[in-house]
Amino acid sequence: MSYNEQLKQLEQIVLEIESGQLSIDQLAEKVKTATKLLADCRKQLTKVESDINKILKPE
């Protein structure tokens, strides 16, 4: 899943949580999913940062 797709899914989860309409079980599942998505996004951002630093690093 691309970074943008993950970000859109996170935004949707936030909207669902903010609605206050989720049961406690649904809330727990949404938080679990959001945690995984955040970790994946951070991993992608760290890789991109590393790649950019390699490109910009003078040899």
LOVO-180061 format. One record per residue: x, y, z of N, C-alpha, C in turn; residue in one letter. Coordinates in steps of 0.02 Angstrom, whole numbers, plus 32768, in hexadecimal, padded with zeros to 4 digits. Example, Ala and Ser with C-alpha at 12.3 -4.5 7.8 and 13.67 -1.06 7.14 Angstrom:
2
82947EE4818682677F1F818682947F5B8186A 82827F90816282AC7FCB816582858002818AS 
end
This chain:
59
802B7FC58000800080008000802D803E8000M 801C806F7FD7804580AB7FD3803C80D78011S 806B810480198069813380528027815A8051Y 8014817380177FD7819B80117F9981738022N 7F978134800D7F5E8109801D7F5A80FD8068E 7F9480F280877F9580E780CF7F7F812680F4Q 7F95815F80DC7F82819E80FB7F3781AA80F6L 7F1A819B80BC7ED181A280B47EAC817380E3K 7EC6813680EB7EA6810781187EAA81208160Q 7EE3813C81737EEB815881B67EB9819281C1L 7EB281BC81907E8481F481957E3C81DB819FE 7E2A81A5817B7DE7818881817DDD816C81C7Q 7E10814B81E17E0C812F82257E0281678258I 7E26819D82507E1F81D6827E7DD881F1827DV 7DBC81F882417D77820F823B7D4681E0825EL 7D51819F82557D25816E82757D2A817182C1E 7D67817982D97D71817D83227D5181BD833DI 7D5C81F4831A7D41823483317CF48235832FE 7CD7820B83067C8E820B83027C6E81F38343S 7C9381CC83697C7881B283A87C45817B839FG 7C3F816083637C0D812D83547C2780E68357Q 7C6780DD83687C84809A83697C79807883ACL 7C6E803783A97C6C801083E77CB3800A8401S 7CBB7FF4843E7CFD7FED845B7D277FBB8433I 7D077F86841B7D2B7F5483F37D427F7283B0D 7D167F9883907D287FB983517D607FEB835DQ 7D5B801083937D8E804183A37DD2802083ACL 7DD37FE983D17E127FC583DC7E2F7FAE8399A 7E067F95836D7E1E7F7D832C7E387FB88302E 7E157FF083037E2B802B82DD7E6E804482F7K 7E76804583387EB5805C83567EEE802D8342V 7EE17FEC83427F137FBB832F7F287FC682E6K 7EF77FD082BB7F057FDC82747F2B801D826AT 7F168051828D7F38809282887F81808D829FA 7F8D806782D47FD1805F82ED7FFE803E82B9T 7FE3800B8297800A7FE98263801680188228K 7FE3803D82147FEA806B81DD801E80A181ECL 801D80BB822A804E80ED823E809480D2823BL 809D8095825380E08076825180F8806E820AA 80CA805881DD80DC8050819780EE80928176D 80C880C6818680D68109816B811A81238183C 8127811A81C38169812F81DE81A2810A81BCR 819880CA81B081CC80A1818F81D980BC8148K 81A280CA812481AA80E580E081CD812980E1Q 81B98154810F81D881978114822381928125L 823481648152827A815B816582A381438129T 82868116810182A980FE80C682B381368094K 8280815E808982858195805982BA81C78072V 82B981D680B382EB820480CF833181E980C5E 833A81A980D1837B818A80C78391818E807ES 8363817F8051837281828009838681C97FF5D 836281FA800D837082407FFD83B482548019I 83C382408056840482508074843D8231804CN 843381F58032846781D58009847281FC7FC8K 843C82167FAC8442823C7F6E8465827E7F7BI 8453829F7FB2846E82E27FC084B382E17FE0L 84C782A97FFB850782A4801E854082AA7FECK 856B82DC7FF685A482E47FC985D782AC7FD5P 85F382957F9F8626825F7FA5866B827A7FA2E 
end
